[in-house]
């Protein structure tokens, strides 16, 4: 029998599809590496924290520059590298010492890894410094882990547990506005939690938590959104939550579709 080393068109297509799906899968979950076009926002060093982040000086801000979040050794899970801790001496609740990215694209892909050392640890990842993806141990539902807070819940069972690293992979499309500055399209998000898709093209209605929570939180009860991209914010709420391997890739979603 003569064997050809040339793949048939059908086989070649299947191989390509498998490679593409494997590549896409490899780009979500703990340890996902930043694409070349992405901005590495935190690589475990103090230099990257200072270069890429600043405090959100909202109405309840109680700290001062430089950022007081500490870079600490990673003694948990894989025991590798360092992480930053959201435990801040000037923070006992949200809004007092939250940090936000200096870059503020309207649309983006985001990867964030987090670890909660102790029970009930609480923080949050804010998209556009408005919409919270919850980080909290021991709570599910609309206010629980990986929820689009108060709008869409996610399965808590995907949480890896205390002292284990977890990952959010997010594609976000910021709200759109008409010529008068009125919101014409709501913000939209797709989220993978530890490699599993939990939200797909979820429209986000409002900012929750009041003026101390985020931008526009005190603007008509959080329902009047203004046309000002706010960056990615990490919440300090008096708890020790660790973050590492944070990167963001600027995107442009012309159509209301964030699925990936």
KEKOLMAR-439952 format. One record per residue: y negated, x, z of N, C-alpha, C in turn; residue in one letter. Coordinates in steps of 0.1 Angstrom, whole numbers, padded with zeros to 4 digits, always signed. Example, Ala and Ser with C-alpha at 12.3 -4.5 7.8 and 13.67 -1.06 7.14 Angstrom:
% residues 2
+0057+0132+0078+0045+0123+0078+0033+0132+0078a;+0022+0128+0071+0011+0137+0071+0000+0129+0079s;
END
This chain:
% residues 260
+0012+0008+0000+0000+0000+0000-0012+0009+0000x;-0022+0005-0009-0034+0013-0009-0044+0006+0000x;-0050+0014+0009-0060+0009+0019-0074+0014+0015x;-0083+0005+0015-0097+0008+0011-0104+0011+0024x;-0113+0021+0023-0122+0024+0034-0135+0016+0033x;-0136+0007+0023-0148-0001+0021-0146-0015+0027x;-0155-0019+0036-0153-0032+0041-0157-0043+0031x;-0149-0054+0032-0153-0065+0023-0167-0071+0028x;-0174-0078+0019-0187-0084+0024-0185-0092+0036x;-0174-0100+0038-0173-0109+0049-0171-0100+0062x;-0162-0090+0061-0159-0082+0072-0172-0074+0077x;-0179-0070+0067-0192-0062+0070-0202-0071+0077x;-0202-0084+0073-0211-0093+0079-0207-0096+0094x;-0194-0097+0096-0189-0099+0109-0192-0087+0118x;-0190-0075+0113-0192-0063+0121-0207-0063+0124x;-0216-0066+0115-0230-0065+0117-0234-0075+0128x;-0229-0087+0127-0232-0098+0136-0228-0094+0150x;-0215-0088+0151-0210-0084+0164-0219-0073+0170x;-0223-0063+0162-0232-0052+0167-0245-0058+0171x;-0250-0067+0163-0263-0073+0167-0263-0080+0180x;-0252-0088+0182-0251-0096+0194-0249-0087+0206x;-0241-0076+0204-0238-0066+0215-0251-0059+0219x;-0259-0056+0209-0272-0049+0211-0281-0058+0219x;-0282-0071+0215-0291-0080+0221-0286-0082+0236x;-0273-0083+0238-0268-0085+0252-0271-0073+0260x;-0270-0061+0254-0273-0049+0262-0287-0048+0267x;-0296-0056+0261-0310-0055+0264-0314-0065+0275x;-0305-0072+0281-0308-0080+0293-0299-0076+0304x;-0304-0079+0317-0296-0076+0328-0300-0063+0335x;-0294-0060+0346-0297-0048+0354-0294-0036+0346x;-0304-0027+0345-0303-0014+0338-0308-0015+0323x;-0313-0026+0319-0317-0027+0305-0329-0017+0303x;-0328-0010+0292-0337+0000+0289-0349-0005+0280x;-0360+0000+0282-0372-0004+0275-0372+0000+0260x;-0375-0009+0251-0376-0005+0237-0387+0005+0236x;-0387+0013+0225-0397+0023+0222-0411+0017+0222x;-0413+0005+0218-0426-0001+0217-0431-0008+0230x;-0423-0007+0240-0426-0014+0253-0435-0004+0261x;-0442-0010+0271-0450-0003+0281-0441-0003+0293x;-0438+0009+0298-0431+0010+0311-0441+0009+0322x;-0440-0002+0330-0450-0005+0340-0447+0001+0353x;-0434+0003+0356-0430+0011+0368-0417+0018+0366x;-0417+0031+0367-0406+0039+0364-0400+0046+0377x;-0405+0041+0389-0400+0046+0401-0410+0056+0407x;-0421+0060+0400-0430+0070+0405-0443+0063+0410x;-0449+0070+0420-0462+0065+0424-0473+0066+0413x;-0472+0076+0404-0481+0077+0393-0481+0065+0384x;-0469+0059+0381-0468+0048+0373-0473+0035+0380x;-0471+0034+0393-0477+0023+0400-0492+0023+0400x;-0498+0035+0402-0513+0036+0402-0519+0034+0388x;-0511+0039+0378-0517+0039+0364-0517+0025+0358x;-0507+0017+0362-0505+0004+0355-0508-0009+0363x;-0511-0007+0376-0513-0019+0384-0526-0018+0392x;-0531-0030+0396-0542-0031+0405-0540-0043+0413x;-0548-0045+0424-0548-0057+0432-0554-0069+0424x;-0548-0081+0427-0555-0093+0422-0565-0097+0433x;-0577-0095+0430-0588-0098+0441-0592-0113+0440x;-0583-0121+0444-0585-0136+0444-0592-0139+0457x;-0594-0153+0459-0602-0157+0471-0596-0154+0484x;-0584-0150+0485-0577-0147+0498-0574-0132+0499x;-0579-0124+0490-0576-0110+0490-0580-0103+0503x;-0571-0095+0509-0574-0089+0522-0572-0074+0523x;-0568-0068+0512-0565-0054+0512-0577-0046+0505x;-0574-0034+0501-0584-0026+0494-0576-0015+0486x;-0583-0010+0475-0577+0001+0468-0578+0014+0476x;-0568+0023+0474-0557+0022+0465-0546+0013+0470x;-0537+0009+0461-0526+0000+0464-0518+0005+0476x;-0515-0003+0485-0508+0000+0497-0493-0002+0496x;-0488-0008+0485-0474-0009+0483-0468+0005+0483x;-0457+0007+0490-0451+0021+0491-0439+0022+0481x;-0438+0034+0476-0426+0038+0468-0416+0045+0477x;-0404+0039+0478-0394+0043+0488-0381+0046+0481x;-0373+0055+0488-0359+0058+0482-0351+0045+0482x;-0342+0045+0472-0333+0033+0470-0320+0037+0477x;-0318+0031+0489-0306+0033+0497-0296+0022+0495x;-0299+0013+0486-0290+0001+0485-0282+0001+0471x;-0272-0006+0471-0264-0009+0458-0260+0004+0452x;-0266+0008+0440-0262+0020+0433-0268+0033+0440x;-0278+0031+0449-0283+0042+0456-0291+0052+0447x;-0295+0048+0436-0302+0057+0426-0317+0055+0426x;-0324+0066+0425-0338+0066+0423-0347+0060+0434x;-0358+0055+0431-0368+0049+0440-0372+0035+0435x;-0379+0028+0444-0384+0015+0441-0397+0013+0449x;-0404+0003+0445-0416-0001+0453-0414-0013+0462x;-0420-0013+0473-0418-0024+0483-0430-0032+0484x;-0428-0046+0484-0439-0055+0485-0443-0057+0499x;-0437-0050+0509-0442-0051+0523-0455-0043+0524x;-0466-0051+0527-0479-0046+0527-0486-0048+0540x;-0492-0038+0546-0498-0040+0560-0509-0050+0561x;-0515-0054+0549-0526-0064+0549-0521-0077+0544x;-0508-0080+0543-0503-0092+0538-0493-0099+0547x;-0496-0112+0550-0486-0120+0556-0484-0133+0548x;-0491-0135+0538-0489-0146+0529-0495-0143+0515x;-0491-0151+0505-0495-0148+0491-0510-0148+0489x;-0514-0139+0480-0529-0139+0477-0536-0128+0484x;-0530-0122+0495-0537-0112+0503-0536-0098+0497x;-0525-0095+0491-0523-0082+0486-0513-0082+0473x;-0514-0092+0465-0506-0092+0453-0511-0082+0443x;-0502-0076+0435-0506-0066+0425-0504-0072+0411x;-0512-0068+0402-0512-0074+0388-0513-0062+0378x;-0507-0064+0367-0508-0054+0356-0522-0053+0351x;-0526-0040+0347-0539-0038+0341-0539-0044+0327x;-0528-0043+0320-0526-0048+0306-0523-0063+0308x;-0530-0071+0299-0529-0086+0300-0527-0092+0286x;-0515-0090+0280-0513-0096+0267-0511-0111+0269x;-0513-0119+0258-0511-0133+0258-0497-0137+0258x;-0489-0130+0249-0475-0132+0247-0467-0119+0250x;-0456-0120+0257-0449-0107+0260-0434-0110+0263x;-0427-0099+0262-0413-0098+0267-0414-0089+0280x;-0407-0094+0290-0408-0087+0303-0394-0085+0309x;-0392-0073+0315-0380-0070+0323-0384-0065+0336x;-0378-0071+0347-0381-0068+0361-0368-0068+0368x;-0366-0057+0376-0354-0057+0385-0359-0057+0400x;-0352-0065+0408-0356-0067+0422-0344-0067+0431x;-0346-0063+0444-0336-0063+0454-0342-0068+0467x;-0335-0077+0474-0339-0082+0486-0331-0076+0497x;-0336-0068+0506-0328-0061+0516-0323-0070+0528x;-0332-0080+0532-0328-0088+0543-0330-0103+0540x;-0323-0111+0548-0322-0126+0547-0336-0132+0546x;-0338-0141+0537-0350-0149+0535-0362-0141+0529x;-0359-0129+0524-0369-0122+0517-0376-0130+0506x;-0389-0129+0505-0396-0137+0496-0407-0130+0488x;-0408-0132+0475-0418-0126+0467-0419-0135+0455x;-0424-0130+0444-0424-0138+0431-0430-0130+0420x;-0425-0133+0408-0430-0128+0396-0439-0138+0389x;-0452-0135+0387-0461-0145+0381-0464-0141+0367x;-0462-0150+0358-0465-0148+0344-0479-0153+0341x;-0487-0144+0334-0501-0147+0332-0509-0149+0345x;-0504-0143+0356-0510-0145+0369-0513-0159+0372x;-0504-0168+0367-0505-0182+0369-0492-0189+0374x;-0481-0186+0366-0469-0193+0367-0458-0185+0374x;-0453-0190+0385-0444-0182+0393-0429-0184+0389x;-0422-0173+0387-0407-0173+0387-0403-0168+0401x;-0397-0177+0408-0395-0174+0423-0385-0163+0425x;-0388-0155+0436-0379-0145+0441-0377-0148+0456x;-0366-0154+0460-0364-0157+0474-0349-0159+0477x;-0345-0153+0488-0331-0154+0492-0328-0166+0500x;-0317-0173+0497-0313-0184+0506-0318-0197+0502x;-0324-0199+0490-0330-0212+0486-0328-0214+0471x;-0323-0226+0468-0321-0230+0455-0331-0242+0451x;-0328-0249+0440-0336-0260+0437-0349-0256+0430x;-0359-0265+0431-0372-0263+0424-0381-0252+0430x;-0377-0248+0442-0385-0238+0449-0376-0226+0451x;-0364-0225+0445-0355-0215+0448-0355-0204+0438x;-0345-0195+0440-0344-0183+0432-0343-0186+0417x;-0351-0179+0410-0352-0180+0395-0357-0193+0390x;-0363-0201+0398-0369-0214+0394-0382-0210+0387x;-0386-0219+0377-0400-0219+0373-0406-0229+0383x;-0413-0223+0393-0415-0229+0406-0420-0244+0405x;-0414-0253+0412-0417-0267+0412-0416-0274+0399x;-0410-0267+0389-0409-0274+0376-0395-0274+0370x;-0388-0262+0372-0375-0261+0366-0366-0253+0375x;-0355-0258+0380-0346-0250+0389-0336-0242+0381x;-0330-0232+0387-0320-0224+0381-0308-0222+0390x;-0297-0219+0385-0285-0218+0393-0285-0206+0403x;-0286-0209+0416-0286-0198+0426-0274-0189+0426x;-0263-0195+0421-0250-0187+0421-0251-0174+0413x;-0261-0173+0404-0262-0161+0396-0268-0149+0404x;-0274-0152+0416-0280-0142+0424-0269-0132+0429x;-0271-0119+0427-0261-0109+0431-0259-0108+0446x;-0268-0112+0453-0267-0112+0468-0277-0102+0474x;-0278-0102+0487-0286-0093+0495-0282-0078+0492x;-0292-0069+0491-0290-0055+0490-0283-0052+0476x;-0284-0061+0467-0279-0058+0453-0291-0060+0443x;-0291-0052+0433-0301-0053+0423-0299-0065+0413x;-0310-0072+0410-0310-0083+0401-0320-0081+0390x;-0319-0089+0379-0328-0087+0368-0333-0100+0362x;-0346-0101+0360-0351-0111+0352-0355-0105+0338x;-0351-0112+0327-0356-0109+0314-0362-0121+0308x;-0375-0119+0304-0383-0131+0301-0390-0129+0288x;-0391-0140+0280-0401-0140+0269-0411-0152+0273x;-0423-0148+0271-0434-0157+0276-0444-0159+0264x;-0448-0171+0262-0459-0175+0253-0470-0181+0260x;-0481-0175+0260-0493-0181+0268-0498-0194+0262x;-0505-0201+0270-0511-0214+0265-0520-0211+0253x;-0522-0221+0245-0531-0221+0234-0542-0231+0237x;-0554-0227+0230-0566-0235+0233-0573-0239+0220x;-0580-0250+0221-0588-0254+0209-0602-0247+0209x;-0610-0251+0200-0623-0244+0198-0632-0247+0209x;-0629-0257+0217-0638-0261+0229-0632-0255+0242x;-0622-0246+0241-0616-0240+0252-0607-0249+0260x;-0603-0261+0255-0594-0269+0261-0579-0266+0258x;-0570-0266+0267-0557-0263+0264-0550-0273+0254x;-0545-0268+0243-0539-0276+0233-0524-0275+0233x;-0519-0263+0238-0504-0262+0240-0501-0255+0253x;-0491-0260+0260-0488-0254+0273-0481-0241+0271x;-0482-0232+0282-0474-0220+0282-0459-0223+0282x;-0451-0214+0277-0437-0216+0275-0429-0203+0279x;-0417-0205+0285-0410-0194+0289-0395-0196+0286x;-0388-0185+0283-0373-0184+0283-0370-0173+0293x;-0359-0175+0301-0356-0166+0312-0341-0164+0312x;-0337-0151+0313-0323-0147+0316-0323-0142+0330x;-0314-0146+0338-0312-0141+0352-0299-0134+0353x;-0299-0121+0355-0287-0113+0356-0279-0114+0343x;-0285-0115+0332-0278-0115+0319-0274-0129+0314x;-0277-0139+0322-0273-0153+0318-0286-0161+0315x;-0286-0168+0304-0298-0176+0301-0298-0188+0310x;-0310-0190+0317-0311-0201+0326-0322-0211+0323x;-0332-0206+0315-0343-0214+0310-0345-0211+0295x;-0347-0221+0287-0349-0219+0273-0361-0228+0269x;-0372-0221+0264-0384-0228+0259-0389-0239+0269x;-0391-0235+0281-0395-0244+0291-0411-0245+0291x;-0417-0256+0288-0432-0257+0289-0436-0257+0304x;-0447-0251+0307-0451-0250+0321-0464-0258+0323x;-0464-0267+0332-0475-0277+0333-0487-0273+0340x;-0485-0266+0351-0497-0263+0360-0495-0251+0369x;-0505-0246+0375-0504-0236+0386-0502-0243+0399x;-0492-0238+0406-0489-0244+0419-0494-0235+0431x;-0497-0241+0442-0499-0233+0454-0514-0231+0458x;-0523-0237+0450-0537-0236+0454-0544-0224+0450x;-0557-0222+0453-0565-0211+0448-0560-0197+0452x;-0553-0196+0464-0548-0183+0468-0536-0178+0461x;-0530-0188+0453-0517-0185+0447-0519-0176+0434x;-0528-0181+0425-0530-0174+0412-0542-0179+0405x;-0545-0174+0394-0556-0178+0386-0555-0193+0383x;-0566-0200+0383-0567-0215+0381-0560-0223+0391x;-0555-0217+0402-0548-0225+0412-0556-0235+0419x;-0569-0232+0420-0579-0242+0426-0587-0250+0416x;-0583-0249+0403-0590-0255+0392-0584-0269+0389x;-0590-0280+0395-0585-0293+0393-0570-0294+0397x;-0567-0288+0409-0553-0289+0414-0544-0280+0406x;-0549-0270+0399-0540-0262+0391-0537-0267+0377x;-0543-0278+0373-0540-0284+0360-0549-0280+0349x;-0561-0275+0353-0570-0271+0343-0569-0256+0341x;-0562-0252+0330-0560-0238+0327-0571-0233+0318x;-0575-0221+0321-0586-0215+0313-0581-0205+0304x;-0589-0201+0294-0584-0193+0283-0587-0178+0286x;-0579-0172+0295-0581-0159+0300-0567-0153+0304x;-0560-0145+0295-0547-0140+0299-0548-0132+0312x;-0538-0133+0321-0540-0128+0334-0530-0117+0338x;-0521-0113+0329-0512-0102+0332-0500-0107+0340x;-0492-0097+0344-0480-0100+0352-0483-0096+0367x;-0481-0105+0376-0484-0103+0390-0471-0103+0398x;-0470-0094+0408-0460-0094+0418-0466-0098+0431x;-0459-0107+0438-0464-0113+0450-0460-0105+0463x;-0470-0103+0471-0468-0097+0485-0469-0109+0494x;-0459-0112+0502-0459-0123+0511-0454-0119+0525x;-0456-0106+0528-0453-0101+0541-0438-0098+0542x;-0431-0098+0531-0416-0095+0531-0414-0082+0524x;-0403-0075+0527-0399-0063+0520-0390-0067+0508x;-0395-0068+0497-0387-0070+0484-0390-0058+0475x;-0379-0052+0470-0380-0040+0462-0380-0043+0447x;-0388-0035+0440-0389-0037+0425-0387-0023+0419x;-0381-0023+0407-0379-0011+0399-0378-0015+0384x;-0377-0005+0376-0375-0007+0361-0382-0019+0355x;-0395-0018+0356-0403-0029+0350-0410-0024+0337x;-0407-0032+0327-0414-0029+0314-0418-0042+0307x;-0428-0040+0298-0433-0052+0291-0436-0048+0277x;-0432-0057+0268-0434-0055+0253-0444-0066+0248x;-0455-0062+0243-0464-0072+0238-0458-0079+0225x;-0459-0092+0225-0453-0100+0214-0464-0109+0208x;-0460-0116+0197-0469-0126+0191-0461-0137+0187x;-0461-0148+0195-0453-0160+0191-0462-0170+0185x;-0463-0170+0172-0471-0180+0165-0466-0194+0167x;-0453-0195+0166-0447-0208+0169-0443-0210+0183x;-0442-0222+0188-0438-0224+0202-0423-0222+0204x;-0419-0210+0204-0405-0207+0205-0404-0193+0212x;-0398-0193+0224-0396-0180+0231-0382-0176+0233x;-0373-0183+0226-0359-0181+0228-0355-0167+0223x;-0345-0161+0229-0339-0148+0225-0325-0146+0230x;
END
